[in-house]
Structures are given as C-alpha cells and as structure tokens.
Amino acid sequence: MARKTNRSSDHGILFGLQAFACLAIVLIADSRISHAADQSADTTMANHYLQAAKDGDVNSQYYMGALYSAGVGVSLSDSEGFHWFLLAAEHGNSEARIIVGASYAIGRGVARSYVDAYKWTFVAATSADLPETRNGARQLLDVLTSRMSDKDIAEGRKLAQSILSASNQPARPAQPQVAQPARPGAGNDDRPPAPSQATRPAAPETAPPGRAEDGNDQHIASKEIPRGSDYDRLTGDIDRDPNNAEAYIKRGSILVQRREYALANQDLSEAIRLNPNNIRALNNRCWTRIMLGQVDTAVGDCDAALKIQPDFVDALDSRGLANLKLSHFDRAVSDFNAALRLKPKLASSLYGRGIARMRLGDKVEGGFDMASALAIDPNIRDQFDQLGVHW
C-alpha cells in the first residue's frame, strides 16, 4: 500500500537536491574552478576535465557533472550533468551518488524513479565517509520513504545492497590532477571592487593617513605612500585640471581597491560636486560609504544614481547590498531581482538575494541562489564574509 504524500515532501526533496548540488559546487570551488572573465578559459578548463573523464578518472567525471549542471565551460545541460554524475556514482564517488539519488527523486536530467532514488541515496547513506553526506542522505531517505510503498522500498534496498557488496571501498572525491585556469582579475578599472566583479582588494602597504580637514592636503600629506603609476598619473591630471571629474572617479577607484575608503570618499565627493549627475561617481560613493559603515547615506547615493538611470545594474546591486546590511530584506530582494533581470549571472546579486531569502525564511530558493552564485564565482562567499554579511 502506498504511503500518504503531501506537498511538503516535494519541497523536502527539492531542498535536498539543491543542498547537495551546493556541496558539489563548494568542492569545485575548493579546487579553484571558476567562471573566468574570458569564456575561452572556461572552455579550456572543461576540455581538460572532459578528456580525463573519458579516460576513466572518477573525480573528473564528478566535476564534469557539476560543470554541466552549472553551465561553466560547457552548455548548461541537466541530462549531461546527470550522465557524468551517474558515471562517477557507479565508480564509487559518494557525493555523486547522493546527487544522482536526488536527481532521480525529482526527475532532474533523468526520468523520475523513486526506486532508483532510494537505491543511490541508501548507498550514499551507508558508505559515505563524510558525516554531512551520510546525514544528508538519511534525511533524503526519510522523505523518499514517506512517498514509497513497502515493496518499492524493499526493491530499492535490494539494488543498493548489490552495489555495496560489489565495492567495499568507495572512492573519495579529490582534487583532479589537471590544469587549472587562473582566477580572473578585477573588473572595470573605474569601478570599486564590488563583490560581483573584483578579487579581494589588496591591503595598503602602510596604514592609511588620518583624516584631514582639507582633502587635497590629505592627498599631499600621503604622497610618501606608493600607490602605483596610474595613481600618480591621475594625481598629475588633477593638479593640472582641478575640475577633471573623471580623474577623481578613477583615482577614487584605486583608493577603494587599496581600502583607503576615507580618501576615496573625498575624491568621489569632489567628482559629484563637479558633476552631480555622474551616475558612476554616485554608485562608487554608495559602495565606498557602505565600506565606511555609512550605510544610510550610501542608499541615498544609489537612489540618486537610479533616479537618473533606473536600469543601472551596478547601483541596483550596490543598493541591494546596503539594504541587506540594514536588514531591509524585502527591499534587498527587490533590488537584486531588478539587477538580475538585467544581468542574470551577476554573482553578487544572486548570492545577496540568497542571503536575503534565507533571512526571510525561504531556504529553498535562498539555497538555490547561493549555490548558483558559487558556480559563477567560487570566491563570492569570501567576498561577502569580508563585507560582514554572513549566512
């Protein structure tokens, strides 16, 4: 006799799949797979894994499953992702086994089959080395059991036992020995390093100078601090033309990358004084004020930029972060939604929306957002941690 089912079980299975897919993506991040700024680098990386996977390397088969599932270096394909996860599962990879079980449970990349879902999930629950993998598999088994007949459960367990008896030592995922692409560098040179597009800012070589009443005096007082040829060139441009708003914006961006936020704020404020409608200066000062802890005033800068250009993605992303730090989670979701409509693979908006959704209690969609962001940029969690925004 079939067991009684309900909608909450479907949500449980879906959350299980997303959680374990997130685990796969985190493991990829540990191996420094990234969505490079140059798409050809992603393709080259995927080709390395593909060749190793075809040669029978279990770990590479697992990583190919994750690459297809995330659409990194290859065309997004649930069916291809399942194909490679299944090969890795058949060769003993425990994480692949639980992902295969969850895929069968909801019919992602393969026809739904609770018996096959139970089979692979039971194997993972019994043989995985990592406690979190075993515990996750057992939770998924509980959901499956509530939806299956006793006969189907017995069949799934029988099939699982045949796999377990054929392999006493399941393979563990390890970092594949294939070439890895380098992390992409920072984004546009005239935008502060927002979490969406820059690597972690380099620390200043010496402590930033104290705040002076006159911004120019402060820059003069800190000339002994080397900041590079670009900074020196821009300073020369400003000395020759104190009304050069563009030079102030670019010099401010350099200062943000060096974490000299007070000086950066002064440069950007001067740029805005010279040109109040410069949306890049407004957005960059919004970001800088977030870093200075002036979050309320930061929102005002983003508001001003968006009043001039409502579809300015960077300002939507920055304001979403500000609202997230202010615990205005509904507003943050709204801002990130608007940014993602314009730029669907913006990792910072995906991750920020995920945190906001988690805070609002929507853990299924929130977990999916965060996993998707990690697939695009494995460093995004560290960047949000650096900003003091955690889940």
C-alpha positions as CSV (number, residue, x, y, z in Angstrom):
1,M,0.0,0.0,0.0
2,A,1.4,3.4,-1.0
3,R,2.2,5.9,1.8
4,K,0.4,9.2,2.1
5,T,2.2,12.1,0.4
6,N,2.0,15.8,0.7
7,R,3.4,19.0,-0.9
8,S,5.9,19.5,1.9
9,S,7.6,16.3,0.9
10,D,8.2,17.7,-2.6
11,H,9.8,20.7,-1.1
12,G,11.9,18.5,1.1
13,I,13.2,16.6,-1.9
14,L,13.9,19.7,-3.9
15,F,15.8,21.3,-1.0
16,G,17.8,18.0,-0.7
17,L,18.9,18.2,-4.3
18,Q,19.8,21.9,-4.0
19,A,21.7,21.4,-0.8
20,F,23.8,18.5,-2.3
21,A,24.3,20.4,-5.6
22,C,25.6,23.2,-3.4
23,L,28.0,20.7,-1.8
24,A,29.3,19.7,-5.3
25,I,29.8,23.4,-6.2
26,V,31.7,24.1,-3.0
27,L,34.0,21.2,-3.7
28,I,34.6,22.6,-7.1
29,A,35.4,26.0,-5.6
30,D,38.0,24.3,-3.3
31,S,39.7,23.0,-6.5
32,R,39.7,26.6,-7.8
33,I,37.3,26.1,-10.7
34,S,35.9,29.4,-11.6
35,H,33.8,31.1,-14.2
36,A,36.5,33.1,-15.8
37,A,36.0,36.5,-17.3
38,D,37.4,35.0,-20.6
39,Q,35.0,32.3,-21.7
40,S,37.7,30.6,-23.6
41,A,39.5,29.9,-20.3
42,D,36.3,28.1,-19.0
43,T,36.2,26.0,-22.2
44,T,39.9,25.1,-21.9
45,M,39.4,24.0,-18.3
46,A,36.3,22.0,-19.2
47,N,38.2,20.2,-22.0
48,H,40.9,19.2,-19.6
49,Y,38.3,17.6,-17.3
50,L,36.4,16.1,-20.2
51,Q,39.5,14.2,-21.5
52,A,40.3,12.9,-18.1
53,A,36.7,11.9,-17.5
54,K,36.7,10.0,-20.8
55,D,39.9,8.3,-19.7
56,G,38.1,7.0,-16.7
57,D,39.1,9.4,-14.0
58,V,36.3,9.2,-11.4
59,N,36.9,12.7,-9.9
60,S,36.9,14.3,-13.4
61,Q,33.6,12.6,-14.1
62,Y,32.2,14.1,-11.0
63,Y,33.5,17.5,-11.9
64,M,32.1,17.3,-15.4
65,G,28.7,16.6,-13.9
66,A,29.0,19.8,-11.8
67,L,30.3,21.8,-14.8
68,Y,27.3,20.8,-17.0
69,S,24.9,21.4,-14.1
70,A,26.3,24.9,-13.7
71,G,26.9,25.7,-17.4
72,V,30.6,26.6,-16.8
73,G,32.8,25.9,-19.8
74,V,30.1,23.8,-21.4
75,S,26.5,24.3,-22.4
76,L,24.1,24.1,-19.4
77,S,22.5,20.6,-19.6
78,D,20.8,18.7,-16.8
79,S,20.9,15.5,-18.8
80,E,24.6,15.7,-19.5
81,G,25.3,16.6,-15.9
82,F,23.3,13.6,-14.7
83,H,25.2,11.4,-17.2
84,W,28.6,12.3,-15.7
85,F,27.3,12.2,-12.1
86,L,26.0,8.7,-12.7
87,L,29.3,7.5,-14.1
88,A,31.1,8.9,-11.0
89,A,28.5,7.3,-8.8
90,E,28.9,3.9,-10.4
91,H,32.7,4.2,-9.8
92,G,32.2,5.0,-6.1
93,N,32.0,8.7,-5.7
94,S,29.8,9.3,-2.6
95,E,28.8,12.9,-3.4
96,A,27.9,11.9,-6.9
97,R,25.7,9.1,-5.5
98,I,23.6,11.4,-3.4
99,I,23.2,13.9,-6.3
100,V,22.1,11.0,-8.5
101,G,19.6,9.9,-5.9
102,A,18.2,13.4,-5.6
103,S,18.1,13.8,-9.3
104,Y,16.0,10.6,-9.7
105,A,13.8,11.8,-6.9
106,I,12.7,15.0,-8.7
107,G,13.3,13.9,-12.3
108,R,16.1,16.4,-13.0
109,G,18.1,15.3,-16.0
110,V,16.5,11.8,-15.9
111,A,13.0,10.3,-15.6
112,R,11.8,10.3,-12.0
113,S,12.2,6.9,-10.3
114,Y,11.8,6.6,-6.5
115,V,13.3,3.1,-6.5
116,D,16.5,4.3,-8.2
117,A,16.5,7.4,-6.0
118,Y,16.2,5.2,-2.9
119,K,18.9,2.9,-4.2
120,W,21.6,5.5,-4.7
121,T,20.6,7.5,-1.6
122,F,20.8,4.4,0.5
123,V,24.3,3.6,-0.9
124,A,25.4,7.1,0.0
125,A,23.9,7.0,3.5
126,T,25.7,3.7,4.1
127,S,29.1,4.2,2.5
128,A,30.0,7.9,2.5
129,D,33.0,8.9,4.6
130,L,31.8,12.5,5.4
131,P,29.3,12.7,8.2
132,E,27.4,15.6,6.5
133,T,27.0,13.4,3.4
134,R,25.7,10.5,5.4
135,N,23.3,12.7,7.4
136,G,22.0,14.4,4.3
137,A,21.4,11.1,2.6
138,R,19.5,9.8,5.6
139,Q,17.3,12.9,5.5
140,L,16.5,12.4,1.9
141,L,15.8,8.7,2.6
142,D,13.2,9.8,5.2
143,V,11.4,11.9,2.5
144,L,11.6,9.1,0.0
145,T,10.2,6.6,2.4
146,S,7.2,8.7,3.0
147,R,6.3,8.5,-0.7
148,M,7.1,4.9,-1.5
149,S,5.3,1.6,-1.0
150,D,6.9,-1.1,1.2
151,K,7.5,-3.2,-2.0
152,D,9.4,-0.4,-3.7
153,I,11.5,0.3,-0.6
154,A,12.5,-3.3,-0.5
155,E,13.4,-3.3,-4.2
156,G,15.5,-0.1,-3.7
157,R,17.3,-1.6,-0.7
158,K,18.0,-4.8,-2.6
159,L,19.5,-2.9,-5.5
160,A,21.6,-0.8,-3.1
161,Q,22.9,-3.9,-1.4
162,S,24.1,-5.3,-4.7
163,I,26.1,-2.1,-5.3
164,L,27.5,-2.1,-1.7
165,S,28.6,-5.8,-1.9
166,A,30.4,-5.1,-5.2
167,S,32.5,-2.3,-3.8
168,N,34.0,-2.3,-0.3
169,Q,35.9,1.0,-0.5
170,P,34.1,3.7,-2.4
171,A,36.3,6.4,-4.0
172,R,36.5,9.8,-2.4
173,P,36.5,13.0,-4.4
174,A,39.9,14.6,-4.6
175,Q,41.3,17.5,-6.5
176,P,41.8,16.3,-10.1
177,Q,45.3,16.5,-11.5
178,V,44.5,18.6,-14.5
179,A,45.5,22.2,-15.4
180,Q,43.6,24.9,-13.6
181,P,42.7,28.3,-15.1
182,A,43.9,31.4,-13.3
183,R,41.4,33.5,-11.4
184,P,40.2,36.4,-13.4
185,G,41.5,39.8,-12.3
186,A,39.5,42.8,-11.1
187,G,36.6,44.2,-13.1
188,N,36.4,47.6,-14.8
189,D,39.2,49.8,-13.7
190,D,36.9,52.7,-12.9
191,R,34.5,50.9,-10.6
192,P,35.2,50.0,-6.9
193,P,35.7,46.2,-6.3
194,A,32.1,45.3,-5.5
195,P,31.7,41.6,-4.6
196,S,30.3,41.0,-8.1
197,Q,33.4,41.7,-10.1
198,A,36.7,42.1,-8.2
199,T,39.1,39.9,-6.4
200,R,39.8,40.8,-2.8
201,P,41.3,44.3,-2.5
202,A,45.0,44.4,-1.7
203,A,45.8,45.8,1.7
204,P,47.6,49.2,1.7
205,E,51.4,48.9,2.1
206,T,51.1,51.3,5.1
207,A,48.2,52.4,7.2
208,P,46.0,55.0,5.5
209,P,46.7,58.6,6.7
210,G,44.4,60.2,9.2
211,R,41.6,62.3,8.1
212,A,42.4,66.0,7.4
213,E,40.0,68.9,7.1
214,D,41.2,69.6,3.5
215,G,41.0,66.6,1.1
216,N,43.8,68.0,-1.1
217,D,46.0,68.5,2.0
218,Q,45.4,64.9,2.9
219,H,46.5,63.6,-0.5
220,I,49.6,65.8,-0.3
221,A,50.4,64.6,3.2
222,S,50.2,61.0,2.0
223,K,52.5,61.3,-1.1
224,E,55.1,59.1,0.6
225,I,52.7,56.1,0.3
226,P,53.4,54.5,-3.1
227,R,50.2,53.7,-4.9
228,G,51.4,53.0,-8.4
229,S,51.9,54.8,-11.7
230,D,48.2,55.0,-12.5
231,Y,47.5,56.8,-9.2
232,D,50.4,59.2,-9.8
233,R,49.3,59.9,-13.4
234,L,45.8,60.7,-12.2
235,T,47.1,62.9,-9.4
236,G,49.1,64.8,-12.1
237,D,45.9,65.2,-14.2
238,I,44.1,66.6,-11.2
239,D,46.9,69.0,-10.4
240,R,46.8,70.4,-14.0
241,D,43.0,70.5,-14.0
242,P,41.2,70.5,-10.7
243,N,37.9,70.3,-12.5
244,N,38.7,66.9,-14.0
245,A,35.8,64.8,-12.6
246,E,36.8,61.7,-14.5
247,A,40.2,61.7,-12.9
248,Y,38.7,62.0,-9.5
249,I,36.5,59.0,-10.2
250,K,39.3,56.8,-11.4
251,R,41.7,57.8,-8.6
252,G,38.9,57.1,-6.1
253,S,38.5,53.6,-7.5
254,I,42.2,53.0,-7.0
255,L,41.9,54.1,-3.4
256,V,38.9,51.8,-2.9
257,Q,41.0,48.8,-4.1
258,R,43.6,49.8,-1.5
259,R,40.9,50.1,1.2
260,E,41.7,53.7,1.7
261,Y,38.0,54.5,1.9
262,A,38.1,57.9,3.5
263,L,40.3,59.3,0.8
264,A,38.3,57.5,-1.9
265,N,35.1,59.1,-0.5
266,Q,36.7,62.5,-0.8
267,D,37.7,62.0,-4.4
268,L,34.2,60.7,-5.3
269,S,32.5,63.6,-3.4
270,E,34.6,66.0,-5.4
271,A,33.6,64.3,-8.7
272,I,30.0,64.6,-7.7
273,R,30.4,68.3,-6.8
274,L,31.8,68.9,-10.2
275,N,29.1,66.8,-11.9
276,P,26.1,65.9,-9.7
277,N,24.6,63.7,-12.4
278,N,27.6,61.4,-12.9
279,I,26.0,58.0,-12.1
280,R,29.3,56.2,-11.8
281,A,30.5,58.6,-9.2
282,L,27.3,58.3,-7.3
283,N,27.3,54.5,-7.4
284,N,31.0,54.3,-6.4
285,R,30.5,56.6,-3.5
286,C,27.5,54.5,-2.5
287,W,29.8,51.5,-2.4
288,T,32.5,53.4,-0.5
289,R,30.1,54.6,2.1
290,I,29.0,51.0,2.7
291,M,32.6,50.1,3.4
292,L,32.9,53.1,5.8
293,G,29.7,52.0,7.6
294,Q,27.7,54.9,6.4
295,V,25.0,52.7,5.0
296,D,22.0,55.0,5.3
297,T,23.8,57.8,3.3
298,A,25.0,55.1,0.9
299,V,21.4,54.3,0.0
300,G,20.8,57.9,-0.8
301,D,23.7,57.9,-3.3
302,C,22.3,54.8,-5.1
303,D,18.9,56.3,-5.1
304,A,20.2,59.4,-6.8
305,A,22.0,57.3,-9.4
306,L,18.9,55.2,-10.1
307,K,16.7,58.3,-10.4
308,I,19.0,59.4,-13.3
309,Q,19.2,55.9,-14.8
310,P,16.7,53.3,-13.4
311,D,18.3,50.4,-15.2
312,F,21.8,51.0,-13.8
313,V,22.8,47.5,-12.8
314,D,25.7,48.4,-10.6
315,A,23.7,50.8,-8.5
316,L,20.9,48.2,-8.1
317,D,23.4,45.7,-6.9
318,S,25.1,48.2,-4.5
319,R,21.7,49.3,-3.1
320,G,20.7,45.7,-2.6
321,L,23.9,45.2,-0.5
322,A,23.1,48.3,1.5
323,N,19.6,47.2,2.2
324,L,20.9,43.7,3.1
325,K,23.3,45.3,5.7
326,L,20.4,47.4,7.0
327,S,18.3,44.2,7.4
328,H,15.8,45.5,4.9
329,F,15.5,42.1,3.4
330,D,12.4,42.7,1.3
331,R,14.0,45.7,-0.3
332,A,17.2,43.9,-0.8
333,V,15.4,41.1,-2.7
334,S,13.6,43.7,-4.8
335,D,16.9,45.4,-5.7
336,F,18.7,42.1,-6.5
337,N,15.7,41.0,-8.6
338,A,15.9,44.1,-10.7
339,A,19.6,43.7,-11.1
340,L,19.3,40.1,-12.2
341,R,16.6,40.9,-14.7
342,L,19.2,43.0,-16.4
343,K,22.2,40.7,-15.7
344,P,21.1,37.2,-14.9
345,K,24.6,35.9,-14.0
346,L,25.6,38.7,-11.6
347,A,27.1,36.6,-8.8
348,S,26.8,39.3,-6.1
349,S,23.1,39.8,-6.7
350,L,22.5,36.1,-6.7
351,Y,24.4,35.5,-3.5
352,G,22.9,38.6,-1.8
353,R,19.4,37.6,-2.8
354,G,20.1,34.1,-1.5
355,I,21.0,35.5,1.9
356,A,18.0,37.9,2.0
357,R,15.7,35.0,1.1
358,M,17.2,32.8,3.8
359,R,16.6,35.6,6.3
360,L,13.0,35.8,5.2
361,G,12.6,32.1,5.7
362,D,12.7,30.9,2.1
363,K,15.5,28.5,2.5
364,V,14.8,26.5,-0.7
365,E,15.1,29.4,-3.1
366,G,17.8,31.1,-1.0
367,G,19.9,28.0,-1.1
368,F,19.5,27.7,-4.8
369,D,20.6,31.3,-5.3
370,M,23.7,30.9,-3.2
371,A,24.7,27.7,-5.0
372,S,24.2,29.3,-8.4
373,A,26.3,32.3,-7.3
374,L,29.1,30.0,-6.1
375,A,29.1,28.2,-9.5
376,I,29.6,31.5,-11.2
377,D,32.2,32.9,-8.8
378,P,33.6,30.5,-6.1
379,N,35.1,33.5,-4.2
380,I,31.7,35.2,-3.7
381,R,31.2,33.7,-0.2
382,D,34.6,35.0,1.0
383,Q,33.8,38.5,-0.5
384,F,30.5,38.7,1.4
385,D,32.2,37.4,4.6
386,Q,34.7,40.3,4.1
387,L,31.8,42.7,4.0
388,G,30.5,41.3,7.2
389,V,27.4,39.8,5.5
390,H,27.1,36.1,6.5
391,W,24.6,33.3,6.5
